[in-house]
Amino acid sequence: MAAKPKNKKVFTDEMAHKLIELGKSGASQKSMFAALDISASLAGKWRKENPYFEETMSMAVTHAQAYWENMMLANVDNKNFNSRIVEIALRGQFPVDYRETRDNKVDVKVDATIDFNSAINDLIKQLKKAE
């Protein structure tokens, strides 16, 4: 187990600028964390506790997603462009926006026999008893 760091890390403006630049180049969140030399768990803690970090990460991720989407658009007619790699990157980095959904229509037929005559006869008997 790693020893507890003596100096507590603090999110700085320099780190914020680095995150934005990494996002603009399409970096993943893990790459961003590695560039800042922080763990994913520390990033999660900062997201909860530091609105500046949360907003910066949100903006960096927005830039990263825009980078990959623009890459796809710019190369839509390029037959040498490996769009499959970009698709994998988009699905991996932005699963909420690029989740594959499938709607399955299921037709269910149920054979049911209802004995209305018996039910009606029982009601008639009850009504006659009530008279």
N, C-alpha and C positions, 0 to 999 in steps of 0.2 A: 504494500500500500504506500502511496506517495505521502511524503511528510507534508504537514500543513504549512502553506507558505507564510513566511514571516511578514512580508509586506502585502497588505490587501490591495488587489487590483482595483483600479478606478477607471471608469470609462471617460475618455477625454475627447476633446474636439478633434484632435489628430486622428484618433481611432475612428471617429464618426466620418471624417473625410475619406479615410481609407476604405471603410465599408461601402460608401457611396460609389467610389471609383471601382471597387471590385464588383459591385452590382452592375455597373454600367458595362463591365466586360463579360457579364454573364456568369459570374462565379456562383457556385452553390453556397448555401449557408455554412456547410462544414468547411469549405475552403475559406470563407470569410472568418470563421472562428479561428481556424489554424493560422491565418495571417495576423490575427490579433494576439495569438498565443494564449487563447482562452479555450476552455472546454465547453462542450455543448450544455453541460449542466450549469456552468456559470452563466452562459448566455441566457438560459431559461430563467435563472434567478434574476438576472439584470432586467429581463423583459417584464417580470412581475413587479420589480421594485423601482425601476428607473424609466420614467416616461420618455426621456430623451433617447435612451438606448432603444426602447421599443419603437419609437417613431423612426429612428435612423435605420433600424433593421427592416422595418416595413417598407421604407423608401428604397433601400438597397435591393430588397427582394423584388419590388415593383420594377426597378431598373433591370434586374437580371431577367425577369420574365419578358420584359419589352425587348431586351437584347435578342433572346432566342426567337421571339415572334417576328421581329424585324429580319432576322437571319432567314427564317422560312420564307417570308414575303419577298425578300430580295433575290432569293434563289428559286423561286417557284418554277421558272422555265429552264433552270440549269440542270441538264441531265446528269452531270457529273457530281452534283451535290447530293450528299448522303442524308436525305431527309429522315431516314429511319433513326439515325443517331440523335438528331434534334428532337424527334418525337419521344425517344426514350428519355432524353434530358428533361424535356418539358413535363412528362408524366412523373418522373422521379422527383424533380425539384418543386413542382407545383401540382401535387396530386388532387387538390380540391378543384382546381380549374380544368384539369385534364383527366379526370376519372372517366374510365370507360363504363358506360351504363348500358344495360340491356333490359329491355322491357319484354317480358315473356307473357304472351297471352295464352291462357289455359281455358279451354272449354270443358266444362264438367257437366255431364248429364247424369241425372239421378232418377232412377225408377222408383217411384213411390206410389203405394196404393193406399188410398184413404177411403175408409168405409163410412160414407156420409149417412147411409140408411140406418146403420146401427146407432150413430150419434143422434140422429133425428128421432129415432124410436125411443131412445133413452130420455130425450128432452120431453117428448110427448107424455111418457109415463110419469115423469116428475111433475109435469103441469097438471095431469089428471089427479095425482095424489094431493096436490096443493088445493084443489077445488073443494 
